[in-house]
Amino acid sequence: MRSKTYTELTLEISGRTTFWLTNNSQYFNGSGEVKGLIGISCDITSLNTAEKERQRE
């Protein structure tokens, strides 16, 4: 696995549901060995909500 993008659903302590677009990638050294992971997430809750509302119309 070199890179993976996926959507995550989380439930906050407050009870609010949030949606996150996440991208993870392995980090390799000069010899090609995996040395770690790099990742970033973006809150897409409002985008997800707008898309559901658009589909209802």
N, CA, C and O atoms as a Maestro MAE file, in Angstrom:
{
 s_m_m2io_version
 :::
 2.0.0
}

f_m_ct {
 s_m_title
 :::
 protein
 m_atom[228] {
  # First column is atom index #
  i_m_mmod_type
  r_m_x_coord
  r_m_y_coord
  r_m_z_coord
  i_m_residue_number
  s_m_chain_name
  s_m_pdb_residue_name
  s_m_pdb_atom_name
  i_m_atomic_number
  :::
  1 25 0.853 -1.184 0.000 1 A "MET " " N  " 7
  2 3 0.000 0.000 0.000 1 A "MET " " CA " 6
  3 2 0.891 1.237 0.000 1 A "MET " " C  " 6
  4 15 1.653 1.447 0.944 1 A "MET " " O  " 8
  5 25 0.811 2.027 -1.006 2 A "ARG " " N  " 7
  6 3 1.581 3.258 -1.054 2 A "ARG " " CA " 6
  7 2 0.730 4.457 -0.641 2 A "ARG " " C  " 6
  8 15 1.231 5.367 0.019 2 A "ARG " " O  " 8
  9 25 -0.522 4.473 -1.012 3 A "SER " " N  " 7
  10 3 -1.398 5.582 -0.645 3 A "SER " " CA " 6
  11 2 -2.833 5.082 -0.594 3 A "SER " " C  " 6
  12 15 -3.241 4.244 -1.398 3 A "SER " " O  " 8
  13 25 -3.590 5.604 0.361 4 A "LYS " " N  " 7
  14 3 -4.984 5.186 0.507 4 A "LYS " " CA " 6
  15 2 -5.812 6.402 0.886 4 A "LYS " " C  " 6
  16 15 -5.443 7.162 1.781 4 A "LYS " " O  " 8
  17 25 -6.934 6.581 0.199 5 A "THR " " N  " 7
  18 3 -7.867 7.668 0.508 5 A "THR " " CA " 6
  19 2 -9.217 7.051 0.857 5 A "THR " " C  " 6
  20 15 -9.705 6.165 0.155 5 A "THR " " O  " 8
  21 25 -9.804 7.519 1.928 6 A "TYR " " N  " 7
  22 3 -11.089 6.973 2.347 6 A "TYR " " CA " 6
  23 2 -11.867 8.004 3.159 6 A "TYR " " C  " 6
  24 15 -11.315 9.008 3.608 6 A "TYR " " O  " 8
  25 25 -13.155 7.737 3.337 7 A "THR " " N  " 7
  26 3 -14.035 8.590 4.131 7 A "THR " " CA " 6
  27 2 -14.284 7.915 5.471 7 A "THR " " C  " 6
  28 15 -14.565 6.718 5.538 7 A "THR " " O  " 8
  29 25 -14.178 8.700 6.534 8 A "GLU " " N  " 7
  30 3 -14.409 8.178 7.880 8 A "GLU " " CA " 6
  31 2 -15.620 8.873 8.491 8 A "GLU " " C  " 6
  32 15 -15.829 10.069 8.287 8 A "GLU " " O  " 8
  33 25 -16.392 8.137 9.218 9 A "LEU " " N  " 7
  34 3 -17.520 8.651 9.977 9 A "LEU " " CA " 6
  35 2 -17.134 8.594 11.445 9 A "LEU " " C  " 6
  36 15 -16.739 7.538 11.939 9 A "LEU " " O  " 8
  37 25 -17.241 9.717 12.152 10 A "THR " " N  " 7
  38 3 -16.905 9.723 13.578 10 A "THR " " CA " 6
  39 2 -18.092 10.252 14.378 10 A "THR " " C  " 6
  40 15 -18.896 11.048 13.893 10 A "THR " " O  " 8
  41 25 -18.167 9.792 15.591 11 A "LEU " " N  " 7
  42 3 -19.197 10.256 16.522 11 A "LEU " " CA " 6
  43 2 -18.486 10.971 17.657 11 A "LEU " " C  " 6
  44 15 -17.728 10.356 18.408 11 A "LEU " " O  " 8
  45 25 -18.732 12.278 17.784 12 A "GLU " " N  " 7
  46 3 -18.093 13.068 18.828 12 A "GLU " " CA " 6
  47 2 -18.779 12.812 20.171 12 A "GLU " " C  " 6
  48 15 -19.901 12.309 20.220 12 A "GLU " " O  " 8
  49 25 -18.096 13.161 21.248 13 A "ILE " " N  " 7
  50 3 -18.650 12.982 22.594 13 A "ILE " " CA " 6
  51 2 -19.989 13.704 22.724 13 A "ILE " " C  " 6
  52 15 -20.881 13.242 23.436 13 A "ILE " " O  " 8
  53 25 -20.128 14.835 22.039 14 A "SER " " N  " 7
  54 3 -21.366 15.621 22.099 14 A "SER " " CA " 6
  55 2 -22.537 14.924 21.403 14 A "SER " " C  " 6
  56 15 -23.686 15.340 21.550 14 A "SER " " O  " 8
  57 25 -22.241 13.855 20.638 15 A "GLY " " N  " 7
  58 3 -23.274 13.149 19.890 15 A "GLY " " CA " 6
  59 2 -23.332 13.559 18.426 15 A "GLY " " C  " 6
  60 15 -24.064 12.960 17.637 15 A "GLY " " O  " 8
  61 25 -22.562 14.576 18.062 16 A "ARG " " N  " 7
  62 3 -22.522 15.067 16.675 16 A "ARG " " CA " 6
  63 2 -21.750 14.084 15.802 16 A "ARG " " C  " 6
  64 15 -20.697 13.586 16.200 16 A "ARG " " O  " 8
  65 25 -22.276 13.806 14.615 17 A "THR " " N  " 7
  66 3 -21.610 12.952 13.648 17 A "THR " " CA " 6
  67 2 -20.827 13.829 12.676 17 A "THR " " C  " 6
  68 15 -21.343 14.831 12.180 17 A "THR " " O  " 8
  69 25 -19.589 13.450 12.409 18 A "THR " " N  " 7
  70 3 -18.764 14.189 11.455 18 A "THR " " CA " 6
  71 2 -18.208 13.230 10.416 18 A "THR " " C  " 6
  72 15 -18.035 12.039 10.676 18 A "THR " " O  " 8
  73 25 -17.933 13.767 9.236 19 A "PHE " " N  " 7
  74 3 -17.362 12.997 8.141 19 A "PHE " " CA " 6
  75 2 -16.003 13.576 7.785 19 A "PHE " " C  " 6
  76 15 -15.844 14.794 7.703 19 A "PHE " " O  " 8
  77 25 -15.019 12.698 7.572 20 A "TRP " " N  " 7
  78 3 -13.652 13.116 7.280 20 A "TRP " " CA " 6
  79 2 -13.152 12.413 6.025 20 A "TRP " " C  " 6
  80 15 -13.357 11.211 5.853 20 A "TRP " " O  " 8
  81 25 -12.495 13.169 5.151 21 A "LEU " " N  " 7
  82 3 -11.791 12.605 4.008 21 A "LEU " " CA " 6
  83 2 -10.337 12.472 4.437 21 A "LEU " " C  " 6
  84 15 -9.697 13.466 4.780 21 A "LEU " " O  " 8
  85 25 -9.819 11.261 4.419 22 A "THR " " N  " 7
  86 3 -8.482 10.985 4.931 22 A "THR " " CA " 6
  87 2 -7.613 10.374 3.853 22 A "THR " " C  " 6
  88 15 -8.062 9.534 3.074 22 A "THR " " O  " 8
  89 25 -6.355 10.810 3.818 23 A "ASN " " N  " 7
  90 3 -5.367 10.242 2.904 23 A "ASN " " CA " 6
  91 2 -4.164 9.825 3.732 23 A "ASN " " C  " 6
  92 15 -3.602 10.637 4.468 23 A "ASN " " O  " 8
  93 25 -3.766 8.562 3.616 24 A "ASN " " N  " 7
  94 3 -2.602 8.024 4.307 24 A "ASN " " CA " 6
  95 2 -1.630 7.474 3.281 24 A "ASN " " C  " 6
  96 15 -2.033 6.943 2.246 24 A "ASN " " O  " 8
  97 25 -0.357 7.606 3.577 25 A "SER " " N  " 7
  98 3 0.674 7.091 2.696 25 A "SER " " CA " 6
  99 2 1.854 6.615 3.530 25 A "SER " " C  " 6
  100 15 2.150 7.183 4.582 25 A "SER " " O  " 8
  101 25 2.516 5.585 3.062 26 A "GLN " " N  " 7
  102 3 3.711 5.109 3.738 26 A "GLN " " CA " 6
  103 2 4.885 6.023 3.402 26 A "GLN " " C  " 6
  104 15 4.950 6.588 2.311 26 A "GLN " " O  " 8
  105 25 5.795 6.161 4.334 27 A "TYR " " N  " 7
  106 3 7.006 6.941 4.151 27 A "TYR " " CA " 6
  107 2 8.179 5.965 4.053 27 A "TYR " " C  " 6
  108 15 8.384 5.147 4.951 27 A "TYR " " O  " 8
  109 25 8.947 6.048 2.967 28 A "PHE " " N  " 7
  110 3 10.042 5.121 2.721 28 A "PHE " " CA " 6
  111 2 11.393 5.818 2.879 28 A "PHE " " C  " 6
  112 15 11.523 7.011 2.606 28 A "PHE " " O  " 8
  113 25 12.392 5.063 3.321 29 A "ASN " " N  " 7
  114 3 13.744 5.611 3.377 29 A "ASN " " CA " 6
  115 2 14.434 5.374 2.027 29 A "ASN " " C  " 6
  116 15 13.810 4.861 1.098 29 A "ASN " " O  " 8
  117 25 15.690 5.738 1.916 30 A "GLY " " N  " 7
  118 3 16.422 5.591 0.659 30 A "GLY " " CA " 6
  119 2 16.584 4.160 0.192 30 A "GLY " " C  " 6
  120 15 16.822 3.917 -0.991 30 A "GLY " " O  " 8
  121 25 16.457 3.201 1.114 31 A "SER " " N  " 7
  122 3 16.578 1.777 0.768 31 A "SER " " CA " 6
  123 2 15.238 1.150 0.414 31 A "SER " " C  " 6
  124 15 15.167 -0.042 0.114 31 A "SER " " O  " 8
  125 25 14.171 1.952 0.449 32 A "GLY " " N  " 7
  126 3 12.844 1.441 0.122 32 A "GLY " " CA " 6
  127 2 12.110 0.811 1.293 32 A "GLY " " C  " 6
  128 15 11.040 0.230 1.110 32 A "GLY " " O  " 8
  129 25 12.671 0.917 2.500 33 A "GLU " " N  " 7
  130 3 12.014 0.363 3.681 33 A "GLU " " CA " 6
  131 2 10.989 1.360 4.226 33 A "GLU " " C  " 6
  132 15 11.213 2.571 4.217 33 A "GLU " " O  " 8
  133 25 9.879 0.833 4.692 34 A "VAL " " N  " 7
  134 3 8.859 1.684 5.300 34 A "VAL " " CA " 6
  135 2 9.389 2.206 6.633 34 A "VAL " " C  " 6
  136 15 9.796 1.427 7.495 34 A "VAL " " O  " 8
  137 25 9.382 3.524 6.794 35 A "LYS " " N  " 7
  138 3 9.861 4.143 8.025 35 A "LYS " " CA " 6
  139 2 8.752 4.793 8.830 35 A "LYS " " C  " 6
  140 15 8.961 5.161 9.986 35 A "LYS " " O  " 8
  141 25 7.588 4.940 8.243 36 A "GLY " " N  " 7
  142 3 6.485 5.550 8.963 36 A "GLY " " CA " 6
  143 2 5.296 5.798 8.061 36 A "GLY " " C  " 6
  144 15 5.260 5.356 6.912 36 A "GLY " " O  " 8
  145 25 4.329 6.509 8.599 37 A "LEU " " N  " 7
  146 3 3.121 6.865 7.865 37 A "LEU " " CA " 6
  147 2 2.928 8.375 7.889 37 A "LEU " " C  " 6
  148 15 3.255 9.044 8.869 37 A "LEU " " O  " 8
  149 25 2.401 8.886 6.814 38 A "ILE " " N  " 7
  150 3 2.047 10.296 6.703 38 A "ILE " " CA " 6
  151 2 0.560 10.337 6.398 38 A "ILE " " C  " 6
  152 15 0.079 9.575 5.560 38 A "ILE " " O  " 8
  153 25 -0.168 11.214 7.065 39 A "GLY " " N  " 7
  154 3 -1.595 11.282 6.814 39 A "GLY " " CA " 6
  155 2 -2.143 12.676 7.015 39 A "GLY " " C  " 6
  156 15 -1.573 13.500 7.730 39 A "GLY " " O  " 8
  157 25 -3.266 12.914 6.365 40 A "ILE " " N  " 7
  158 3 -3.965 14.185 6.509 40 A "ILE " " CA " 6
  159 2 -5.465 13.906 6.411 40 A "ILE " " C  " 6
  160 15 -5.902 13.050 5.642 40 A "ILE " " O  " 8
  161 25 -6.240 14.644 7.201 41 A "SER " " N  " 7
  162 3 -7.697 14.504 7.178 41 A "SER " " CA " 6
  163 2 -8.330 15.871 7.028 41 A "SER " " C  " 6
  164 15 -7.811 16.870 7.525 41 A "SER " " O  " 8
  165 25 -9.463 15.906 6.333 42 A "CYS " " N  " 7
  166 3 -10.195 17.147 6.110 42 A "CYS " " CA " 6
  167 2 -11.662 16.906 6.482 42 A "CYS " " C  " 6
  168 15 -12.267 15.936 6.027 42 A "CYS " " O  " 8
  169 25 -12.227 17.783 7.301 43 A "ASP " " N  " 7
  170 3 -13.622 17.667 7.719 43 A "ASP " " CA " 6
  171 2 -14.525 17.995 6.529 43 A "ASP " " C  " 6
  172 15 -14.531 19.127 6.045 43 A "ASP " " O  " 8
  173 25 -15.279 17.012 6.065 44 A "ILE " " N  " 7
  174 3 -16.176 17.204 4.919 44 A "ILE " " CA " 6
  175 2 -17.639 17.076 5.335 44 A "ILE " " C  " 6
  176 15 -18.496 16.757 4.510 44 A "ILE " " O  " 8
  177 25 -17.926 17.324 6.614 45 A "THR " " N  " 7
  178 3 -19.291 17.190 7.124 45 A "THR " " CA " 6
  179 2 -20.269 18.078 6.359 45 A "THR " " C  " 6
  180 15 -21.338 17.618 5.959 45 A "THR " " O  " 8
  181 25 -19.912 19.344 6.155 46 A "SER " " N  " 7
  182 3 -20.833 20.256 5.457 46 A "SER " " CA " 6
  183 2 -21.027 19.835 4.003 46 A "SER " " C  " 6
  184 15 -22.126 19.972 3.466 46 A "SER " " O  " 8
  185 25 -19.991 19.330 3.366 47 A "LEU " " N  " 7
  186 3 -20.110 18.843 1.990 47 A "LEU " " CA " 6
  187 2 -21.030 17.631 1.933 47 A "LEU " " C  " 6
  188 15 -21.870 17.525 1.039 47 A "LEU " " O  " 8
  189 25 -20.873 16.727 2.877 48 A "ASN " " N  " 7
  190 3 -21.708 15.536 2.942 48 A "ASN " " CA " 6
  191 2 -23.166 15.909 3.177 48 A "ASN " " C  " 6
  192 15 -24.058 15.343 2.546 48 A "ASN " " O  " 8
  193 25 -23.416 16.857 4.081 49 A "THR " " N  " 7
  194 3 -24.778 17.310 4.379 49 A "THR " " CA " 6
  195 2 -25.414 17.960 3.148 49 A "THR " " C  " 6
  196 15 -26.573 17.688 2.834 49 A "THR " " O  " 8
  197 25 -24.667 18.810 2.457 50 A "ALA " " N  " 7
  198 3 -25.189 19.483 1.255 50 A "ALA " " CA " 6
  199 2 -25.527 18.473 0.164 50 A "ALA " " C  " 6
  200 15 -26.533 18.625 -0.529 50 A "ALA " " O  " 8
  201 25 -24.703 17.453 0.007 51 A "GLU " " N  " 7
  202 3 -24.957 16.430 -1.005 51 A "GLU " " CA " 6
  203 2 -26.229 15.652 -0.675 51 A "GLU " " C  " 6
  204 15 -27.014 15.364 -1.579 51 A "GLU " " O  " 8
  205 25 -26.454 15.307 0.586 52 A "LYS " " N  " 7
  206 3 -27.677 14.603 0.967 52 A "LYS " " CA " 6
  207 2 -28.905 15.468 0.728 52 A "LYS " " C  " 6
  208 15 -29.935 14.963 0.282 52 A "LYS " " O  " 8
  209 25 -28.816 16.758 1.016 53 A "GLU " " N  " 7
  210 3 -29.935 17.666 0.779 53 A "GLU " " CA " 6
  211 2 -30.232 17.796 -0.721 53 A "GLU " " C  " 6
  212 15 -31.393 17.858 -1.127 53 A "GLU " " O  " 8
  213 25 -29.194 17.837 -1.521 54 A "ARG " " N  " 7
  214 3 -29.357 17.940 -2.980 54 A "ARG " " CA " 6
  215 2 -30.044 16.686 -3.517 54 A "ARG " " C  " 6
  216 15 -30.886 16.788 -4.410 54 A "ARG " " O  " 8
  217 25 -29.711 15.522 -3.000 55 A "GLN " " N  " 7
  218 3 -30.306 14.276 -3.442 55 A "GLN " " CA " 6
  219 2 -31.774 14.179 -3.076 55 A "GLN " " C  " 6
  220 15 -32.533 13.491 -3.759 55 A "GLN " " O  " 8
  221 25 -32.193 14.852 -2.013 56 A "ARG " " N  " 7
  222 3 -33.606 14.826 -1.596 56 A "ARG " " CA " 6
  223 2 -34.492 15.644 -2.530 56 A "ARG " " C  " 6
  224 15 -35.695 15.402 -2.624 56 A "ARG " " O  " 8
  225 25 -33.893 16.613 -3.219 57 A "GLU " " N  " 7
  226 3 -34.687 17.498 -4.088 57 A "GLU " " CA " 6
  227 2 -35.162 16.801 -5.330 57 A "GLU " " C  " 6
  228 15 -35.840 17.409 -6.158 57 A "GLU " " O  " 8
  :::
 }
 m_bond[227] {
  # First column is bond index #
  i_m_from
  i_m_to
  i_m_order
  :::
  1 1 2 1
  2 2 3 1
  3 3 4 2
  4 3 5 1
  5 5 6 1
  6 6 7 1
  7 7 8 2
  8 7 9 1
  9 9 10 1
  10 10 11 1
  11 11 12 2
  12 11 13 1
  13 13 14 1
  14 14 15 1
  15 15 16 2
  16 15 17 1
  17 17 18 1
  18 18 19 1
  19 19 20 2
  20 19 21 1
  21 21 22 1
  22 22 23 1
  23 23 24 2
  24 23 25 1
  25 25 26 1
  26 26 27 1
  27 27 28 2
  28 27 29 1
  29 29 30 1
  30 30 31 1
  31 31 32 2
  32 31 33 1
  33 33 34 1
  34 34 35 1
  35 35 36 2
  36 35 37 1
  37 37 38 1
  38 38 39 1
  39 39 40 2
  40 39 41 1
  41 41 42 1
  42 42 43 1
  43 43 44 2
  44 43 45 1
  45 45 46 1
  46 46 47 1
  47 47 48 2
  48 47 49 1
  49 49 50 1
  50 50 51 1
  51 51 52 2
  52 51 53 1
  53 53 54 1
  54 54 55 1
  55 55 56 2
  56 55 57 1
  57 57 58 1
  58 58 59 1
  59 59 60 2
  60 59 61 1
  61 61 62 1
  62 62 63 1
  63 63 64 2
  64 63 65 1
  65 65 66 1
  66 66 67 1
  67 67 68 2
  68 67 69 1
  69 69 70 1
  70 70 71 1
  71 71 72 2
  72 71 73 1
  73 73 74 1
  74 74 75 1
  75 75 76 2
  76 75 77 1
  77 77 78 1
  78 78 79 1
  79 79 80 2
  80 79 81 1
  81 81 82 1
  82 82 83 1
  83 83 84 2
  84 83 85 1
  85 85 86 1
  86 86 87 1
  87 87 88 2
  88 87 89 1
  89 89 90 1
  90 90 91 1
  91 91 92 2
  92 91 93 1
  93 93 94 1
  94 94 95 1
  95 95 96 2
  96 95 97 1
  97 97 98 1
  98 98 99 1
  99 99 100 2
  100 99 101 1
  101 101 102 1
  102 102 103 1
  103 103 104 2
  104 103 105 1
  105 105 106 1
  106 106 107 1
  107 107 108 2
  108 107 109 1
  109 109 110 1
  110 110 111 1
  111 111 112 2
  112 111 113 1
  113 113 114 1
  114 114 115 1
  115 115 116 2
  116 115 117 1
  117 117 118 1
  118 118 119 1
  119 119 120 2
  120 119 121 1
  121 121 122 1
  122 122 123 1
  123 123 124 2
  124 123 125 1
  125 125 126 1
  126 126 127 1
  127 127 128 2
  128 127 129 1
  129 129 130 1
  130 130 131 1
  131 131 132 2
  132 131 133 1
  133 133 134 1
  134 134 135 1
  135 135 136 2
  136 135 137 1
  137 137 138 1
  138 138 139 1
  139 139 140 2
  140 139 141 1
  141 141 142 1
  142 142 143 1
  143 143 144 2
  144 143 145 1
  145 145 146 1
  146 146 147 1
  147 147 148 2
  148 147 149 1
  149 149 150 1
  150 150 151 1
  151 151 152 2
  152 151 153 1
  153 153 154 1
  154 154 155 1
  155 155 156 2
  156 155 157 1
  157 157 158 1
  158 158 159 1
  159 159 160 2
  160 159 161 1
  161 161 162 1
  162 162 163 1
  163 163 164 2
  164 163 165 1
  165 165 166 1
  166 166 167 1
  167 167 168 2
  168 167 169 1
  169 169 170 1
  170 170 171 1
  171 171 172 2
  172 171 173 1
  173 173 174 1
  174 174 175 1
  175 175 176 2
  176 175 177 1
  177 177 178 1
  178 178 179 1
  179 179 180 2
  180 179 181 1
  181 181 182 1
  182 182 183 1
  183 183 184 2
  184 183 185 1
  185 185 186 1
  186 186 187 1
  187 187 188 2
  188 187 189 1
  189 189 190 1
  190 190 191 1
  191 191 192 2
  192 191 193 1
  193 193 194 1
  194 194 195 1
  195 195 196 2
  196 195 197 1
  197 197 198 1
  198 198 199 1
  199 199 200 2
  200 199 201 1
  201 201 202 1
  202 202 203 1
  203 203 204 2
  204 203 205 1
  205 205 206 1
  206 206 207 1
  207 207 208 2
  208 207 209 1
  209 209 210 1
  210 210 211 1
  211 211 212 2
  212 211 213 1
  213 213 214 1
  214 214 215 1
  215 215 216 2
  216 215 217 1
  217 217 218 1
  218 218 219 1
  219 219 220 2
  220 219 221 1
  221 221 222 1
  222 222 223 1
  223 223 224 2
  224 223 225 1
  225 225 226 1
  226 226 227 1
  227 227 228 2
  :::
 }
}
